[in-house]
């Protein structure tokens, strides 16, 4: 009978890298690259008429942090090291999300529902069944 671990697909970011291969373990998933490119184009198009340079810079920071978190070798390192996974979460929650909030502020007073939705998503993500589903299926991740 086959080992259950052998039947599991590689994690989204790929298998855990060896120290000597870490710097070349960029996540070059074509779907990811296409989606990030489309989001960069859509964000740039939406901000093209914004006179606020601060919003444009915030979007650039958000996109750069997204590249570091999901494309750079940090993504592969999260498979091997819990500290890297923690850094990944910190980048997404404390850098990417606030930068997007500055780039695309809410136009209504809907701060409370947005906060509740984010809180619910963060709690749901840590439910073991949801986490395992995301770990095993790249589309869910």
C-alpha positions as CSV (number, residue, x, y, z in Angstrom):
1,X,0.0,0.0,0.0
2,X,1.3,3.4,-0.9
3,X,2.4,5.8,1.8
4,X,-0.2,8.5,2.4
5,X,2.5,11.2,2.3
6,X,3.6,10.0,-1.1
7,X,0.1,10.6,-2.4
8,X,-0.1,14.2,-1.3
9,X,0.8,16.7,-3.9
10,X,3.6,19.2,-3.4
11,X,2.5,22.2,-1.5
12,X,1.6,25.3,-3.6
13,X,5.1,26.8,-3.1
14,X,6.8,23.6,-4.1
15,X,8.7,21.1,-2.0
16,X,11.0,22.3,0.8
17,X,14.2,23.6,-0.7
18,X,17.7,22.4,0.2
19,X,20.0,25.2,1.5
20,X,22.0,25.2,-1.6
21,X,19.0,25.5,-3.9
22,X,17.1,28.1,-1.9
23,X,18.0,31.1,-4.0
24,X,16.8,29.5,-7.2
25,X,13.4,28.3,-5.9
26,X,11.3,31.1,-7.2
27,X,7.6,30.2,-7.7
28,X,7.1,30.7,-11.4
29,X,3.6,29.2,-11.6
30,X,2.1,30.6,-14.8
31,X,-1.4,31.1,-13.3
32,X,0.1,33.1,-10.4
33,X,2.3,35.2,-12.7
34,X,-0.7,35.9,-15.0
35,X,-3.0,36.8,-12.1
36,X,-0.3,39.1,-10.5
37,X,0.3,40.7,-13.9
38,X,-3.4,41.3,-14.4
39,X,-3.8,42.7,-10.9
40,X,-0.9,45.0,-11.5
41,X,-2.4,46.2,-14.7
42,X,-5.9,46.6,-13.2
43,X,-4.5,48.5,-10.2
44,X,-2.4,50.7,-12.3
45,X,-5.4,51.4,-14.6
46,X,-7.6,52.2,-11.6
47,X,-5.0,54.6,-10.1
48,X,-4.0,56.2,-13.4
49,X,-6.1,59.2,-12.8
50,X,-5.5,59.4,-9.1
51,X,-3.6,62.5,-8.3
52,X,-2.5,61.1,-5.0
53,X,1.1,59.9,-5.3
54,X,0.8,58.3,-1.9
55,X,-1.9,55.9,-3.2
56,X,0.2,55.0,-6.2
57,X,3.3,54.3,-4.0
58,X,1.2,52.2,-1.6
59,X,0.0,50.1,-4.5
60,X,3.6,49.6,-5.7
61,X,4.6,48.6,-2.1
62,X,1.6,46.1,-2.0
63,X,2.6,44.6,-5.3
64,X,6.2,44.3,-4.3
65,X,5.3,42.6,-1.0
66,X,3.0,40.2,-2.9
67,X,6.0,39.2,-5.1
68,X,8.2,38.7,-2.1
69,X,5.5,36.6,-0.3
70,X,4.3,34.5,-3.2
71,X,6.9,34.4,-5.9
72,X,10.3,34.8,-4.2
73,X,12.2,31.9,-2.5
74,X,10.4,32.9,0.8
75,X,7.4,31.1,-0.6
76,X,9.3,27.8,-0.8
77,X,11.0,28.4,2.5
78,X,7.6,28.5,4.2
79,X,7.3,24.8,3.5
80,X,10.4,24.0,5.5
81,X,10.5,26.6,8.3
82,X,7.8,27.7,10.7
83,X,9.7,31.0,11.1
84,X,9.5,31.6,7.4
85,X,5.7,30.9,7.5
86,X,5.4,33.4,10.4
87,X,7.3,36.0,8.4
88,X,5.1,35.3,5.4
89,X,1.9,35.9,7.5
90,X,3.4,39.1,8.9
91,X,4.2,40.4,5.5
92,X,0.7,39.7,4.2
93,X,-1.2,41.0,7.2
94,X,1.0,43.9,8.3
95,X,2.4,45.1,5.0
96,X,0.4,43.9,2.0
97,X,-3.1,44.5,3.5
98,X,-2.4,48.0,4.9
99,X,-0.7,49.0,1.7
100,X,-3.8,47.9,-0.3
101,X,-6.0,49.8,2.1
102,X,-4.0,53.0,1.5
103,X,-4.0,52.4,-2.2
104,X,-7.7,51.7,-2.5
105,X,-9.5,53.2,0.5
106,X,-13.2,52.4,1.2
107,X,-15.5,55.0,0.0
108,X,-18.2,54.3,2.5
109,X,-18.2,53.9,6.3
110,X,-18.0,50.1,5.9
111,X,-14.9,49.7,8.1
112,X,-16.7,47.5,10.6
113,X,-18.0,44.9,8.1
114,X,-14.6,44.8,6.4
115,X,-12.9,44.2,9.7
116,X,-15.3,41.5,10.7
117,X,-14.9,39.8,7.3
118,X,-11.1,39.8,7.6
119,X,-11.3,38.5,11.2
120,X,-13.6,35.7,10.1
121,X,-11.3,34.8,7.2
122,X,-8.3,34.7,9.5
123,X,-10.1,32.5,12.0
124,X,-11.4,30.2,9.3
125,X,-8.0,29.8,7.8
126,X,-6.7,28.3,11.0
127,X,-9.5,25.7,11.2
128,X,-7.5,22.4,10.7
129,X,-9.8,21.1,7.9
130,X,-9.7,24.4,6.0
131,X,-5.9,24.6,6.4
132,X,-5.4,21.1,5.2
133,X,-7.7,21.7,2.2
134,X,-5.7,24.7,1.2
135,X,-2.4,22.8,1.7
136,X,-3.6,20.0,-0.6
137,X,-5.2,22.1,-3.4
138,X,-3.4,25.0,-5.0
139,X,-6.6,26.5,-6.3
140,X,-8.0,26.7,-2.7
141,X,-4.7,28.2,-1.5
